[in-house]
Amino acid sequence: MSNTEFPTGKPPFPFSECVFHGFTANKNHWGDLLRAIGIPFGSFIFVTGFLTTYLMLQALPQFTGLSTLGPDPDASELFGLLGGIVQIIVVYMVFMLFIVAVWASSMNAAYRWYLYQDLSGQVGALRFGMDELRTFGVLIVYGLLVFVVPYIVMIVAMILGAVMVQAGAVGAIFGGLTMFISVLAMLAAMVYFPVKLSLCVPLSLERQKFTLFDSFRLTKKRGWALLGSYVIMGLIYFVAIMVLSIIQNVMFMGSMMPMLSDSEMMKGDSTAMLAAMASAFTSPAGMIGMGIVMGLQAIIGVVFLFAYTGLSAFSMRFLQEEKGDIVANLDVFD
């Protein structure tokens, strides 16, 4: 395919090549890729997820401690309880930031493979340098734009709508419309931004600078095509998540049934009930089950990593060629 020449008019978007590029491009290379990217990434995700879940289960009874306080609790008891809960939240947030850092390093490693066939790194193909720090920042901003900002705007609109509803019949109509439109706008934003910003990570890696909104320019007039590709890939991933959820629910109910059938325990206070749940899940059998679930999550994460980065790497190169951008390496089409 030429780097600058296309037939007259806009060329058709190669859906099947785009969606499955993450796997077809890896033909005859899976052994190297799993050793260099899959195993390090999956191991980080497994260990982090396992430790986070274990710590949260161990601390589960503390979250009901506030409900058991008397009408005039001792200040030291109250602050001790709140301090414990804050510590749990801080530990959880640290783990979440670490997971984002692992995703940043792993995505860069996968993009280096798809764009340049480069598997060099520090932990397998994973690196922890300025490129990864830049990608970490891009992912944080991406998360804010895709998930946080739409919710904040919707909440503000819902509050305004609720105030208008109290203003009388006309206000109630406009308030209802405001709340309805705010929900639709939030849903539209949560579809629009992921598609339009989907190329920001590979662009930042390629250009060696923080690149976010140039993804809007590159995806111009191709938004629907990209959305279709991500929907197809997302449905495949959704099926895998549903299967994992069924396994989790079966294991959860298997652990819970003995407690649910114990009438004396069910009559006890909520703190004791949660303590029993935490004990069941952190027992040797419970930890084995948790390890199985986390292992499955790691495997699904590895599959999703290759699928998503392969799709967006192919899309970026295709759109760069379509728009006449200078491309240093077009091996992604081979």
N, C-alpha and C positions, 0 to 999 in steps of 0.2 A: 504494500500500500504506500503510495507516495505521501510525503510529508506535507505537501501543499496543494495537491491536485485532487479534485473531486468531480464527479459528474455534475452536470447542471442541476441546481437545486440542492436542497438539504438531503444528505445521504440518510438512508434508514438506520435507525439505532439498532445495533446488534444485541438484542435482548438475551438470547441464549448464551452467546459468547461472554457477555458481560456478567450474567448471573453466575455462571459456572466456571468463570475464568480462574477463580480461587482454587479450583481442583484440576482443571485441564492443564493449566500452566505448570502444575507440580508433578505431572506424569514423569515417572522414572526418577523422581527426586524425593519421594516421601520419606525414605530412611534418613537422609541428611537433614531434611526439614524438621522431622520429629525430634531428632537428636539436638539440633541447633536451636529450634524455637519452641516446638510443641512441648517437650519434656520440661525445660526450664520454666516456661510460662505456666503450664499445668501444675507444676510442683509449687510454684509461688501461690497460685490461686487456691490450691488444695490446702496448703499449710495455713494461709491467712484466713480462709473461710472456716477451717476447722477450729483454729484458736479463737476467732471472733465468736463463733456459735457457742463454743465451750464456755468462754468467759461470760457471755450473756445469759446462758442457762444457769451458771453458778450464781449469778447476781439477780436472777429472776425474783426471788422473794423480796428483795429490797424495794421493788417498785410498788408493792402493796403495803409497805410499812407505813406510808402516810395515812392510809385509811384506818389503821389500827391505833393511831395516836389518840390520846384522851382529849377532852375538851380544853384542858389547860396543860399542854405538854411542856416538859422541861426544855429550856432553850438549848442546852447541850445535846439532848437527845434529838431534837429537831434538826439542828445544824449538822450533827453527825450523820443523820439519815440523808439529808440533802447533799452533804459532801460526798457520801458514798455513791449516790446517784449521778452526781456531776462527774466523778471519776470514771464511772462506767461509760458515760456519754463521751468523755474525752478520749478514753481508750478506743471506743468504737470509731470515733471520727479519725483517729490516727490510723487505724487499720484501713478505713475507707480511703484515706489519702494515699496510703501505701499501695492499695490495689490500683488506684488511678495511675500511680507511678509505674507499676508493673505493666499495666495496659499501654502506657505511653512507650515504654521501652520495647514491649513486644510488638506493638503496631509498627514502630519504626523498623524493627528487625524484619518484619514481614514485607513492608514497603521496599526496603533495600533489596530484598530478594526479588520481588516482582518487577521492580524498576531497573535494577542494576545487577541482579544475580549475585549479590554480595551476602555471604553468610559469616563474615568475620565479626567477632565481638568479644566481650569479657566473660559473660556467663552463657556459653553457647554462642548464639548470634545476638544475644541481648547486650546492650550497652547502657551505661549510665553516665552521660555527659551532657554537653550543652544542647545537643539536638533533642535529647530526651526531656531536659528541663523546659525547652521551648514547647515541645509537644504536650508536656504536662500542663503548661499554662493555656495552650490552645484548648485542651480538653476541659479545663475548668471553666473557661469563658464559654465554650460550646454548651456545657451543662447548664450554666446560668441562663443563656439565651433560650435554650430548648425547653428546660424544665422549670426554672425558678421564675424568670420574668413573666411568662404567660400566666402562671398561677397568681403572682402578685397583682397583675393587671386585672385578672378575673375577680379576685377578692375585692379590690377597690371598686370595680364596676358593680359587684353584687351589693356592697355596702351602700353605694349611691342609689342603686335600684331599690333597696329596702327602705331608704329614707324617702324616696319619691313615693313609694307605695303608701306611706303614712300621710301623704299630703292630700289625699282625697281620691275621688273616682278617676279624674284625668291623670293624676300623678300615679295612681295604681297601674293604669294602662302603660304609661311610659316606663314606669319602674319594672313592670313585668317584661316589657320589650328589652329594656337595658340588660336585665339579668340573662334573658334568653340569648341575646346577641353576644354578651360577654362569654358565655359558655361556648358558642359556636366559634368566636374569635380565638379562644384559647385552643380549641381543638385544631383549628386551621393553622395556628402558629406552631403547634407541636408536630404538624405534618410538614409545613413550609420550611422551617428552619433546619431540621435534620437533612432535608434534601439539598437545600441551597448551600449548606455549610459542610456537606459530606466530603468535599475535597480539600478542606483546610489543612488537615494533618499531612497528607502527602505533598501538598504545595509548600507547606512550611519546611518540610524535610528537604525537598528539592532546592528551594531557594535559599535555605540557610538563614531564614529570618521569619519573624512572627507574621504569618500570612493567614488572614481570616476572611475578610470580605471580598478578596479577589475570587473566591470560590463562587460568589454570586455572579460575577461577570462570566466566568467560564461555563457555568451551568445555564446561562441565559438561553431561553427557547428550547431547553432540553429537560426542563423540570418534570414534565409528565412522564417522559421516557425513563428518567432516573427513578421517579417515584414507583413506576411499575416494576423496575428491577429490584428495588429495595422491598417492595411488597411481596414479590415472589420469594426472595431470600428470607424475608421475615416470616412468611407462612411456614417455610421448612423449619426454621428455628423454633417457631411457636409450637409446632407438633412435637419437637424434641423436648421442649420445656413442659408441655402437657404430660408427656409420658413420665418425665422426672417427677412432676407434681403428684401424679397418681402413686408412684412408688413411695414418695415421701408421706403421703396421706395414709397409705396402707401401713407403713412402718410406724407412723405416729399413732394410729388407732390401735395397733398391736401393743404399743407401750402403754397406752392410756386405758385400755379396756379393764385391766385388773384394778386400777384405781377407781374407774367409773362404776365398777360393780361392787366396790366396798362402800356400803351404806354409811358406816361410821366415819370414813374419811370424807365422804361427800357432805356430811353434816358439820364437819370441822370448819375452821376459819380459812379464809382464802390464802393467807400466808403459808399455813401448813400444807395446803393443797399444792401451791406453787413450789414449795420446798420439796414435796414428794415428786413432783414432775421433774424438777431439776435433778434430783437424785436418780430417777429412773433413766433420764437421758444421758447422765454423766457416769452411769455404771459401765462396767466393761462391755456388756452386750449393747448398751445404748451407744457407746462410743464407736463400736464396730459398725453399727448401723449408720451412725453419723458419718463415719469415714467412707462408707459405700456411697452415701448420697453426695458427699463432697467430691469424691472421685468422679462420679457421673457428671457433676457440675463442671469439674475441671475439663473433662473430655468434651462436653458440649461447648465450653468456652474456647477450647483449642479449635474445634470445627468452625465456630462462629468467627474467630479471629482470622483464619485463612479465607473464609468465605467473604467477609466484609472487606478486608484489605485487598483481596484479589479483585472484587467488584469495583471498588473505588479507584484502584490503580489503573485498571483497564479503562474505566470511564474518564479518568483524568487524561490519559494519553490520547484517547479517541477524541475528546473535546479539544485538547491542545492542537491536535493535527487538523481538526475541522476548522478551528478558528485561526490557523496559521501561526500559532505560538511556536517559538523556538524550542525544540525538544532535543535534548542531548542524546537520548538513548530510546530507541523504539522497540527494544527486544520484548517488551510486554505484549506485542502483537504476534510474536513468533509462536 
